[in-house]
Amino acid sequence: MDFTFTEDQLAFREAISRFLMTEAPPEMLREIWDTDDGRSPELRSKMAAQGLTALSVPEALGGLGMDDVAWALMTQELGYYAIADSMADTAYVATGLLSALPEATPRRDEMLSKIAEGDARFAVGHPVNPLVADVHLADVILLEHNGEIHSVRRESIGFERNPSIDSSRRLSRITFSPSDETRIVDAAQGQAIWNQTLNRGALAVAGQSIGLAQRMLDLSIDYVVQRKQFGKPIGSFQAVKHHLAQVAEKIEFAKPVLYRAAHALAQGEANVDLHVSHAKLACCEAAWLAARHGIQVHGAMGYTWEVDLQMFMKRAWALDSSWGDRAFHKSRVATAVLADGAPIGPQFTFGE
Amino acid sequence: MQLTYTAKQQAFRAEVRAWLKANVPSQPLASYDTREGFEEHRAWEGKLYESRLSMVMWPEHLGGRGCDLIEWLIFEEEYYAAGAPMRVNQNGQLLLGPTLMEFGTEEQKRHFLPRIASSEDMWAQGWSEPNAGSDMAAIRSKALREGDEYVINGQKTWSTRAIFADWIFGLFRTDPQSSRHHGLSYLLVPLNSPGVTVRPIKALNGKDAFAEVFFDDVRVPVGNRIGGDGQGWHVAMATAGFERGLLLRSPARFQQTAKRLVDLYKAHPEVAERDPGLRDAVIESWMGAEAYAHSAYHTVGLVEKGAKIGAEASINKIVWSELDLKMHETAMRILGPYGELNGYAPEAVEHGNWLEGFLFAQAGPIYAGTNEIQRNIIAERMLGLPKA
């Protein structure tokens, strides 16, 4: 029993964190998000060079072969530095989906190799998300149709952009005509893969939400330490302290739930849906509280476009309903916990 | 990350489970806030001790069985799942015990620890005073050195079950010129010493759950001091850390309450229909208890790798105390007009256990350092915010 990370996993996270700190500062993200497409090919290829896109591609196909547990750390960094959806969707969610395909699936290995090399952008359209993120630049879009998995090129579908208040998001409504040519896996095999993909998408959001919460907490700490009123830093006032302490509490208690869910997904445990939904709810709750208390301690500055807090708040608000809204995840938890004979109680944390 | 138990850990779980199945009393013991119940619980502790199950983490020669932290979590899981009696000597076992382990002399350890493990000695704590609550450094009770003795004068309060206990530990001012956290010493005092008067304070449940303790020229040998003269604050803070942290309230206790709450909710579908918000409250309770368990295993893993528990202990205390309140509030919503019935009322539900738990849950955010104090600690020590 060892519910902690290895030195290697922690070191890789640290390296990615240091890289993103210098390569993706908020002022640069603002410039990128200001453009129509909202994406920077330069930043993307730099991230690929760091190994991010190869992280969970199987080693035989040129990747690093890491699993959901490693991603539970990496998605926190993507959140902390507000890296737009395309990275997590391609390198984590789509890669997971493609890896789960039967090995004989046409173009499976080719697609995974391309992701590892950093040459491909993937978008994933699961029915739980009415709009699909990052279709506008995607080379390949993986879509669900009656449980089947379809792989289409952007040129062969219709999409209409739906701008979000979160400047980092690029959402589209998709129209496409499923056919024998676009189908890569039938419903019999596809359904399980889609379920797993939904869980992976939800965990990607959960991890990013923790990263966002931590960033908003850090920005808020910086602000309340330097901002003075009544002759002293507002961070010395108990009411302000308690706002931020509560955020720290939520973050610290959501992280282990995220790690437990990542492990359940990596190992294909029977109750993975329950763990993932719990993680999604706990992490998003932490992010929403970090936003609420963050803006409160920033005062009017927090309500401005100019102060960086808004970039992270908006991502936190948006991601809360991405890959399953609260109603979806609460109902999955309720179904599992309230079921007759549900394995709940002290002995079932890791046992039985 | 490797989330399976070893064969040794599984065998330990099986042993504990079998022992509890054979030994947990079929009828609940009387409340340990009464003299009768207190002695029933002491006898139960003695039974645990005979099988070396009262303090599983302590070394064998001090009355335990040398378990690691994972095995301790396993023990707790089985203990609460079995519905075994509440632990009556937590002051001694979980507050004083770890302090003795860290700061006690070899002689003190060998004398006191086995007697604490067996509950032959029951302990009360003496931190608070009428004018030293959250501001504990305002302690005024004095212990002045005379030869090989300290002579104690002053008053302690909020000492849980002190009218039934045998000993009290606490902080006393041994340097009369000192102020705040300087000049305090950590002393152990027999409650039957001449000059000690213990006066019960009736708690919310109507029982003598805590007490004030008066000291009039009470003499204790210098050997009853833990740590150096004037080092009491440092020694006590270590104990306070343990108290807030994991040991005092293991996740299993709350997971068991969450499970009982789920059962209660499912047994009252008519209330659930009239109050649809209950479903959220119930599953949030389950999620909260489960998150605490995950956090505990994660922390234990880090501690086994050499990490120290710091201000995180304050987060634990806030989380379990607020969770406990929430769960019992939810139970009261479900019980509706039956919630207020005392355990002896003919129509009481589950012997009034939910009511008893609801009352005790009110104290959670207050004892062991109020949650406001805990949040100050988090803000200043974890987040680095400036002191007021």
Interface residues (C-beta under 8 A of the other chain):
Chain A: M1 D2 F3 T4 F5 T6 V69 L217 I221 V224 V225 K232 P233 G235 S236 F237 Q238 V240 K241 H242 L244 A245 Q246 A248 E249 E252 F253 A254 K255 P256 V257 Y259 R260 H263 H278 L281 A282 K330 V333 A334 V337 L338 A342 I344 G345 P346 Q347 T349 F350 G351
Chain B: M1 Q2 L3 T4 Y5 T6 Q9 R13 I70 I74 E76 E77 E78 Y80 A81 P251 A252 Q255 Q256 A258 K259 V262 Y265 K266 R279 D280 V282 I283 W286 M287 E290 A291 Y292 A293 H294 S295 Y297 H298 V300 G301 L302 E304 K305 E312 I315 I318 V319 E372 Q374 R375 N376 I378 A379 E380 M382 L383 G384 L385 P386 K387 A388
